[in-house]
Amino acid sequence: MTGETPCPPDGRHGSGSGDGAGRGPDAHGYELPLLLFAGFRTLIDQLHAELAEQGHPGMRPAHGFAMQAIGPGGATASELARRLGVSKQAAGKTAERLMAVGYAERVADPADARRKIIRLTPHGVDALRRSAALFEELRARWAATLGDERLRQLETDLRTMTAGAGAGLRVDVAGWFGP
């Protein structure tokens, strides 16, 4: 995507502003995914700016998804690949990037010394802990702007619309965006 706003079939570019009471007269269907993505991107960019100030300048959005997929118990490369929705090779490269910046390490599996697992380092755990706290702060900022009840309703509505999309919240975004 080049950053340009898609042009609807009729060639008009609507602002989508309207009267605020619902879908504006110039709103187009393509705006919904762009607005949802822009909201996501805004939160993630703010999170990473704050993380950089708190000692995690090397943290990238893909790292957060991968670290969530590794989880508190660790994961083999195959498990990480499945959880992220990528190939085992791609999962291995992701794990190598996490190891290079100190967020993960490869160790013998305590249940089977023949296997290696990828687990979070204390630095990686710290990044996730700080991320959770920062997301709470960012949510509070959105609530201050939109109003707490309006934000709760937005969250409820998004849960309703995504309930049929699979079990729980997914971390396979990197694989979904594809190569």
C-alpha positions as CSV (number, residue, x, y, z in Angstrom):
1,M,0.0,0.0,0.0
2,T,1.4,3.4,-1.0
3,G,-0.3,5.5,1.6
4,E,-2.9,6.7,-0.8
5,T,-6.6,6.5,0.0
6,P,-8.3,4.0,-2.3
7,C,-10.6,5.4,-4.8
8,P,-14.2,4.0,-4.7
9,P,-15.7,2.7,-8.0
10,D,-17.5,5.9,-8.6
11,G,-14.3,7.9,-8.5
12,R,-15.3,10.1,-5.6
13,H,-13.1,10.5,-2.5
14,G,-15.3,11.0,0.5
15,S,-14.1,12.4,3.8
16,G,-16.4,10.2,5.8
17,S,-16.9,12.9,8.3
18,G,-20.6,13.3,8.2
19,D,-22.5,14.5,11.2
20,G,-21.0,12.1,13.7
21,A,-24.3,10.3,14.4
22,G,-23.3,7.3,12.4
23,R,-21.9,6.7,8.9
24,G,-21.4,10.1,7.2
25,P,-22.9,10.7,3.8
26,D,-19.5,10.4,2.1
27,A,-18.3,7.3,4.1
28,H,-17.3,4.3,2.0
29,G,-16.9,0.7,3.0
30,Y,-13.2,0.6,2.4
31,E,-12.7,3.2,5.1
32,L,-13.6,0.8,8.0
33,P,-10.6,-1.5,7.7
34,L,-8.3,1.5,7.1
35,L,-9.7,3.2,10.2
36,L,-9.3,0.1,12.3
37,F,-5.8,-0.4,11.1
38,A,-5.0,3.3,11.7
39,G,-6.2,2.9,15.3
40,F,-4.1,-0.3,15.7
41,R,-1.1,1.4,14.2
42,T,-1.5,4.5,16.4
43,L,-1.5,2.4,19.5
44,I,1.4,0.2,18.5
45,D,3.5,3.2,17.4
46,Q,2.8,5.0,20.7
47,L,3.7,1.8,22.6
48,H,7.0,1.4,20.9
49,A,8.0,5.0,21.4
50,E,7.3,4.6,25.1
51,L,9.1,1.2,25.2
52,A,12.2,2.8,23.6
53,E,12.2,5.4,26.4
54,Q,12.0,2.6,29.0
55,G,15.0,0.7,27.8
56,H,13.7,-1.3,24.9
57,P,14.7,0.6,21.8
58,G,15.2,-2.6,19.8
59,M,11.6,-3.8,20.3
60,R,9.6,-4.0,17.1
61,P,5.9,-4.8,16.6
62,A,6.6,-8.3,15.2
63,H,8.7,-9.0,18.4
64,G,5.6,-8.5,20.6
65,F,3.6,-11.0,18.6
66,A,6.4,-13.5,18.6
67,M,7.0,-13.1,22.3
68,Q,3.3,-13.7,23.0
69,A,3.5,-16.8,20.9
70,I,6.5,-18.1,22.8
71,G,4.6,-17.6,26.0
72,P,5.6,-18.1,29.6
73,G,6.5,-21.8,29.0
74,G,8.5,-21.4,25.9
75,A,8.0,-23.1,22.6
76,T,9.8,-25.2,20.1
77,A,10.4,-23.7,16.6
78,S,7.6,-25.9,15.2
79,E,5.2,-24.6,18.0
80,L,6.2,-21.1,17.4
81,A,5.7,-21.5,13.6
82,R,2.2,-22.9,14.2
83,R,1.2,-20.2,16.7
84,L,2.5,-17.4,14.4
85,G,1.0,-19.0,11.2
86,V,4.4,-19.0,9.5
87,S,6.8,-21.6,8.2
88,K,9.3,-23.3,10.6
89,Q,12.1,-21.5,8.7
90,A,10.4,-18.1,9.3
91,A,9.8,-18.9,12.9
92,G,13.5,-19.8,13.3
93,K,14.5,-16.5,11.8
94,T,12.1,-14.7,14.1
95,A,13.6,-16.5,17.1
96,E,17.1,-15.6,15.9
97,R,16.1,-11.9,15.7
98,L,14.7,-12.1,19.3
99,M,17.9,-13.8,20.5
100,A,20.1,-11.2,18.8
101,V,18.4,-8.4,20.7
102,G,18.3,-10.3,24.0
103,Y,14.6,-11.0,24.2
104,A,14.8,-14.8,23.9
105,E,17.2,-17.7,24.2
106,R,17.3,-21.3,23.0
107,V,17.7,-23.9,25.8
108,A,17.3,-27.6,26.3
109,D,13.7,-28.7,26.9
110,P,13.4,-29.7,30.6
111,A,11.0,-32.4,29.6
112,D,13.2,-33.8,26.8
113,A,16.9,-32.8,26.6
114,R,16.9,-33.9,22.9
115,R,14.6,-31.0,22.1
116,K,15.4,-27.3,22.2
117,I,12.9,-24.7,23.2
118,I,12.8,-21.0,22.7
119,R,12.1,-19.1,25.9
120,L,11.9,-15.5,26.9
121,T,14.8,-14.0,28.8
122,P,14.3,-11.7,31.8
123,H,14.8,-8.8,29.3
124,G,12.0,-10.2,27.1
125,V,9.7,-10.7,30.1
126,D,10.4,-7.1,31.1
127,A,9.4,-5.9,27.7
128,L,6.1,-7.8,27.8
129,R,5.4,-6.6,31.4
130,R,6.1,-3.0,30.4
131,S,4.0,-3.4,27.2
132,A,1.0,-4.6,29.3
133,A,1.3,-1.5,31.6
134,L,1.7,0.8,28.7
135,F,-1.3,-0.6,26.9
136,E,-3.3,0.2,30.1
137,E,-2.0,3.8,29.9
138,L,-2.8,4.1,26.2
139,R,-6.3,2.7,26.8
140,A,-6.7,5.4,29.5
141,R,-5.7,8.1,27.1
142,W,-8.3,6.8,24.6
143,A,-10.9,6.8,27.3
144,A,-10.0,10.4,28.2
145,T,-10.5,11.4,24.6
146,L,-13.5,9.3,23.7
147,G,-15.1,8.8,27.1
148,D,-14.9,5.6,29.1
149,E,-18.4,4.4,28.2
150,R,-17.9,5.0,24.5
151,L,-14.6,3.2,24.5
152,R,-16.1,0.2,26.4
153,Q,-18.9,0.1,23.8
154,L,-16.4,0.1,21.0
155,E,-14.5,-2.8,22.6
156,T,-17.7,-4.7,23.1
157,D,-18.7,-4.1,19.5
158,L,-15.3,-5.2,18.2
159,R,-15.6,-8.4,20.4
160,T,-19.0,-9.0,18.9
161,M,-17.8,-8.6,15.3
162,T,-14.7,-10.7,15.8
163,A,-16.2,-13.5,17.9
164,G,-16.7,-15.8,14.9
165,A,-13.1,-15.3,13.7
166,G,-11.6,-18.0,15.8
167,A,-10.8,-18.9,19.3
168,G,-9.6,-15.9,21.4
169,L,-7.2,-13.2,20.3
170,R,-4.8,-14.4,17.7
171,V,-1.0,-13.6,17.5
172,D,-0.5,-14.9,13.9
173,V,-0.6,-11.4,12.4
174,A,2.9,-11.7,10.9
175,G,1.9,-14.9,9.1
176,W,-1.4,-13.3,8.0
177,F,0.2,-10.3,6.4
178,G,2.4,-12.8,4.5
179,P,5.7,-12.4,2.7
